[in-house]
């Protein structure tokens, strides 16, 4: 698949599944399209979504005045959260013009339009000058990179000396697991080309020049979201069956695959084929 075609499929995927995320994932309030982080501070699912932002902020050491690049910003949820809670200035980029417009509206609604800006751009090949940012942030977006190694190289170029990269995402426990039927059906359903393994990702960081790379397996904290998606698979399947029986709704192939993926991501985590991980590293 050519990069342009792949990018368009990603854009189409998020457009076609937008209502599903609104119905099942607190999108209108938390502005989040990612797994939550469940620990002793969390009492509800929406809190777990925001807690993931807090964990990533702590890991990256984001402070007032930092320039942050939100690579794959979606509808702007993490960008807005960072700006509101740290005083940092954030630039969010996404492949989707629709998401940019939604993010701009969300920033205005949250009163941070002066410190958060959004653009349509490929985070593997940006037009920002060298050393533009203190932090490069990727929350469940780097899995979509054409090449994860290329993203890391671009992040290194964009960071100032002393700058930090922070990535929370799914990682296969062995790179060859990408060919496992469970992983393949999951990633195909969410339009992801492939997942990296922690070992390969760490080697790419080191080869690019990053130091002090740290990887944390936070699957235990993300498992609540995985189970929630699994339950959503059954509910959504029943709902679609009822709609089909009443001739009131035609589901697209992309929407069907998205729902099926909710089952396979859970099965894959249970079988140890993938884990949810958090990476940080520093540019010297």
N, C-alpha and C positions, 0 to 999 in steps of 0.2 A: 504494500500500500504506500503510495506517495505521501510525503509530509502534508501537502495541501489537502488531500483527501482525508487523511487521518485527523487533521485539525478540524475539518468541517464536521466529521463524525462526532468529535468531542463537543463541539458547539451545539450540534443537533441533539445530542444526548441530554445535555443539561436543559435545553428548551423543552424537550418532550417529557422529561421527568420532573419538571418544576412543580406541578400540582401534587405529585406523589410526595415530594419532600415537604411541601406545605402541609399536607394531611398527616404525615407520619413523623416529621423530624423537627417540628417547632421552627420552621424556616422563617416565618413572618416575625417571630419575636427574637430568637437567638441569632438569626441570620447565618446559621451554621449548616454546612453540608459536610460534616465530618463526624468521626466517632467521638464519644465523650470519654472523659477521664473520671473514673469513679473511685473516690477515696473517702476518708473519714469526714471530710469537709462537705461532701455532696449528699443531698437529701432527695434530689429529684433528677429526672433525666435532663430537663433544660439546664439545670445547674452543672451537670457533668459536661455539657457542650462548652459552657463558658470556662469551666475548670481546665479544660484542655488548653485554652488560650493562656490561662494563668501559668500553667506548668511550663509552657513554651517560653513565655515572657521571663520566668525565673531562670530557665535553662540558658537563655541567650543573654541574660543580664541587661535587658532593655531599660534605658533610663531617659529622663527628660532631655529633649534636644537631639536625641539620636535620629538619624535618617534611616528609615526601615523600608526595604523592598518586600512587599507581600507578593511572592511569585505564585501566580495562580489564585487570584483573590476571590473568585466567585462573585457573590453579591455584596462583598465588602465587609462581612461580619468580623473577621479577625482584624482587619485594618482599623475599623471603627473602635473595636475593643482596645487595641493597642494605644490608639491616640487618646481615648478617654481615660485610660487607667495608668498611663505612663508619662504622658506629655510629649511623646515622640512624634515626629512627623513621618507620615507613611505614604508611600506610593504603591498602589495596587495595580497589578497588570493581569490581564486575562485575554484569551483568544476571542471572547464573545463580546460583541458590541452591545448586545442585549444586557449582559451582566454588568457592563460598565455603566450603562444608564441606570440600572437598578441600584448599583452601588452608590452612584452619585446622589440619587434620591434618598437612599438610606443614610448616607453621611449627613445630608442636610437635615433630615428628620432627627438625627442624634446630635446636631449642633457642632459637628466637627468638620464642616466643609472647608474651613480655612486651613486645616492641618492634614487633611487626607485627600489625595488626588488619585484618579483612576484613568488608565489608558488601555487600549487594545494593543497587545504586544506579546511576542513569543519570548518566554523567559530564558530560552536557550540562545537567543540571538537578539539582544536588546540594542537600542541605540543610545543608551546612557554612557557618559564618559567613564573612563577608568576611575576607580576609587570614589564612587559617588555615594556609597552607603556604609553605615555602621553595622547593619544587620541585614542579612538575606533570610527571609522566612518562607518556609514551604509547609503548609498544613494540608496534608492529604491531596496534594496537587502534583508533586514531583513524580509520582507514579505515571503521570501522563506524558512525561518528557519523551521526545523522540529518542534521545540518548541521555540517560542519567549522568553519564560521564561528561557529556557536553554541557549539561546544566551546571555541574560542579565547577567546571572550568570557567564558565561565564560568571558564576557567583564569585569565584576567586578574583576575577578581573574587576568586578564591580565593587568589591569591598575595600575599604580603607585599611591601612596597616592597623592591626588590633581588632579588625572587624570580625563578626561572628556569623556563622551559618547555623540555622536550626531547622531541622526537618522532622516532622512526625508523619509516619506513613506505614503502609503495609510492606513487609519484606518476606520473600520466600526463604525458608530455612536452608534450602539448597537451590542454586540457580536452575538446576534441571527440573525442579518442581514446576516451573512454568509450563512444562509439557504434560503435567498430570491432568487428566480429564476434569477433576474438580476445580483446579486452579484455572484451567483454560476456559471452562464454562463461566466461572465467576468473572474473570477479567474481561472476557468477550462481552459479557452482559453489561459491564460498566464502561465498555469501550477503552480499556487500558491495554496498551500494546504488550507490556510485560512488567514484572516486578524484579527489582534487584534483590540480591542477598545482602545481609549485613557485611559480610566479608568483602564482597566486591565493592560495595558502596564506600567502605572504609578505605580500601586500596585506592579508589579514585580520588578521595579526599587527600590522601597522602601524596599521591602522584601530582596533584594540582599544586601542592605546596602548603596545604593546611597542616596545622599542628594541634596537639591536645584534643584529638578527636575522641569523643566519648559516645558509646552506644548503650542505650537502656532498652531492654525488652519490657514494654509496658502492656503486654497482652492481658495480664490480669486486670488492669485498670480499664482496658477497652472492651473486655469480654461482655459487659452489660449491654453495650451497644450492639455487639455481634448477636447476642441472643435476641435483642429487640428486633433486629432486622429479620432474624429467622422467624419470629412470630408474625412479623409483617408479611412475610412470604405466604403463610397460610391464609391470613385474613384477606390479602389482596387477591389471592387465587380464587377464593370463594366469591369475593365481590365481582371479579371479572366474569366468573361463571354465571352468576345471576344476571349481570348485564347482557351477556351473550344470549342467555335463555329468553330474556325479555326483548331482544333485538334493539336495545337502546344504546349500545356502545360498541364501537369497533376498536380493538386494541391494536396498536402498531407492533411490528416485530421487535422494535427497539424497546418498547414498554414491556413486552412480555419477557424479553431477555433480562431486563433490569430487575424484574420481580424474581425470576429464577436465580439470578446472581445472589439475592439475599439468602437463599438456602445454601448455595455452594460456598459463600464466604464463611458461613458458620461451620459447615462440615470440614472445610479446609483448616480452620483454626483448631477444631477439635482433634483432627488427625495430625496436627503438628506440621502441616505443610507450609504454613506461613505464620508470622507473628507481627504484632503491632510494635513498632520501634520508634525511638526518639534519638536522633543524632544531633550532636553539637560539635563544632570545631572552630578554630581561630586562625585567622590569617596573620602571620608574624609581621 
